[in-house]
């Protein structure tokens, strides 16, 4: 799907608040259709796995699905697979800052711990969910104790959730969801690839929550994209449900935060298309964005942050 900058600007000029509300309502409507199907198969498939590349909106989408299921009377819990990352050594940290480390590799996941926890949860046993600190790149030793009660659902979300070598639960016992940006934004002769939209999301998120500069995030772009093509995209065919997480107003929302900083990075040719698209968009103020919007995952101050 393509959407033109002129169309986005026309809608913003008419009524930015209504445009934002309409886009969010459409997203919730599409997720509700998936939730209704999950409910139909909850007895035989109590575990839901949700995967997607970096910046796809996995975390908030999983939490919205959790909320919708719980509101429908089916208590649900979301566990981030990020917390099962192995700690980085000092040498690995330096390599990651320069984009020379394969941060997307499934080898970063502690498979043994993850799968033992899935098995324990299925048997009603108590686990201690670890906590990964992105600021220090370390998995903290003390986590949160959790027990899945009978009839409850559990969502595991992470970039490798569809990789059968990472999660070994039989397909017959899980619902599989793949989320990513599928929409392309067009402006003049530019067709902005979805990976660039996810890059903008990561720039904002990393700056807000992971103590990384925009340039550091950009330095990792090539490595991250290569890892996605190698480790994530090959498994998206396994999904039962596909979700395009793009919200039509979101680039206008990011404009105020990113445009000036993008001008400061005009020495990076890979960002020329992003900069031009942002220059041609009308802005949307953060105050117009609901607290339960998926894009709050990146800009912060949301219901699920």
Secondary structure as GFF3:
##gff-version 3
##sequence-region A 1 305
A	DSSP	beta_strand	2	4	.	.	.	ID=ss1
A	DSSP	alpha_helix	5	40	.	.	.	ID=ss2
A	DSSP	beta_strand	47	51	.	.	.	ID=ss3
A	DSSP	alpha_helix	58	71	.	.	.	ID=ss4
A	DSSP	beta_strand	76	80	.	.	.	ID=ss5
A	DSSP	three_ten_helix	81	84	.	.	.	ID=ss6
A	DSSP	alpha_helix	90	97	.	.	.	ID=ss7
A	DSSP	three_ten_helix	106	108	.	.	.	ID=ss8
A	DSSP	alpha_helix	111	122	.	.	.	ID=ss9
A	DSSP	beta_strand	126	133	.	.	.	ID=ss10
A	DSSP	beta_strand	138	147	.	.	.	ID=ss11
A	DSSP	beta_strand	153	157	.	.	.	ID=ss12
A	DSSP	three_ten_helix	171	173	.	.	.	ID=ss13
A	DSSP	beta_strand	174	180	.	.	.	ID=ss14
A	DSSP	beta_strand	184	187	.	.	.	ID=ss15
A	DSSP	beta_strand	190	192	.	.	.	ID=ss16
A	DSSP	alpha_helix	194	209	.	.	.	ID=ss17
A	DSSP	alpha_helix	214	219	.	.	.	ID=ss18
A	DSSP	alpha_helix	221	227	.	.	.	ID=ss19
A	DSSP	pi_helix	228	232	.	.	.	ID=ss20
A	DSSP	three_ten_helix	233	238	.	.	.	ID=ss21
A	DSSP	beta_strand	241	244	.	.	.	ID=ss22
A	DSSP	alpha_helix	250	263	.	.	.	ID=ss23
A	DSSP	three_ten_helix	269	271	.	.	.	ID=ss24
A	DSSP	alpha_helix	272	280	.	.	.	ID=ss25
A	DSSP	three_ten_helix	286	288	.	.	.	ID=ss26
A	DSSP	alpha_helix	296	299	.	.	.	ID=ss27
###
